[in-house]
Amino acid sequence: MKLFQLQKTEKRVSLQRKVMKEDRLLARNIKRLRKSRKMTQKQLSDLLAMNDLYIGQIEAGQQGLSLPVVYRIAKVFNVPLKDLFDF
């Protein structure tokens, strides 16, 4: 007997889609901030000490972000963390 049975329901699938949508919105905000600062992906990656391909994947919505990475991005842009999640 399983204590917690996970069932694939419409609600669970919808939640997964919502999370993906929020990831895309976060990526859009990061790209918007970068462009408004007239910064290239390479410059941003150098400031974050990350691979520039990773930044491209983030902005394309192909790569998820951890909270520590989002925090570092907010620090580079000198904006409150909540501004990146303003969508």
C-alpha positions in Angstrom: 0.0 0.0 0.0 1.3 3.4 -1.0 0.9 6.3 1.5 0.7 8.9 -1.2 -0.4 7.9 -4.6 0.3 10.4 -7.4 -2.3 10.4 -10.0 -2.0 12.2 -13.3 -4.9 14.5 -13.3 -5.8 17.6 -15.3 -4.9 19.7 -12.3 -1.4 18.4 -12.1 -0.8 18.8 -15.9 -2.1 22.4 -15.7 0.2 23.2 -12.8 3.2 22.0 -14.9 2.2 24.2 -17.8 1.8 27.2 -15.5 5.3 26.7 -14.1 6.7 26.6 -17.6 4.9 29.7 -18.5 6.3 31.5 -15.4 9.8 30.3 -16.4 9.3 31.9 -19.9 8.1 35.2 -18.3 11.1 35.2 -16.0 13.4 34.7 -18.9 11.7 37.5 -20.8 12.2 39.9 -17.9 15.9 39.0 -17.7 16.4 39.5 -21.4 14.5 42.8 -21.2 16.7 44.1 -18.4 19.8 43.0 -20.2 18.8 44.8 -23.4 17.7 47.9 -21.5 21.2 48.1 -20.0 22.7 47.6 -23.5 24.5 44.5 -22.3 25.3 41.5 -24.4 24.8 37.9 -23.3 28.6 37.6 -23.2 28.9 40.6 -20.9 26.2 39.3 -18.6 27.8 35.8 -18.5 31.1 37.4 -17.6 29.6 39.3 -14.7 27.9 36.2 -13.5 30.9 34.0 -14.1 28.8 31.7 -16.2 28.9 30.3 -19.7 27.4 32.6 -22.3 25.6 29.7 -23.9 23.8 29.1 -20.6 22.6 32.7 -20.7 21.3 32.2 -24.2 19.5 29.0 -23.1 17.9 30.9 -20.2 16.6 33.7 -22.4 15.3 31.2 -24.9 13.4 29.4 -22.2 15.3 26.2 -22.7 17.0 26.3 -19.3 15.4 26.6 -15.8 16.9 28.8 -13.2 17.6 28.2 -9.5 16.8 30.9 -7.0 20.5 31.5 -6.2 21.1 32.2 -9.9 18.1 34.5 -10.1 19.4 36.3 -7.0 22.8 36.8 -8.7 21.2 38.2 -11.8 19.2 40.7 -9.7 22.4 41.8 -8.0 24.1 42.3 -11.4 21.2 44.5 -12.6 20.9 46.2 -9.2 17.2 45.5 -9.0 15.1 44.0 -6.2 14.6 40.3 -6.7 10.9 40.8 -6.8 11.3 42.9 -10.0 12.4 39.9 -11.9 9.2 38.2 -11.0 7.0 41.1 -11.9 4.7 39.5 -14.5 
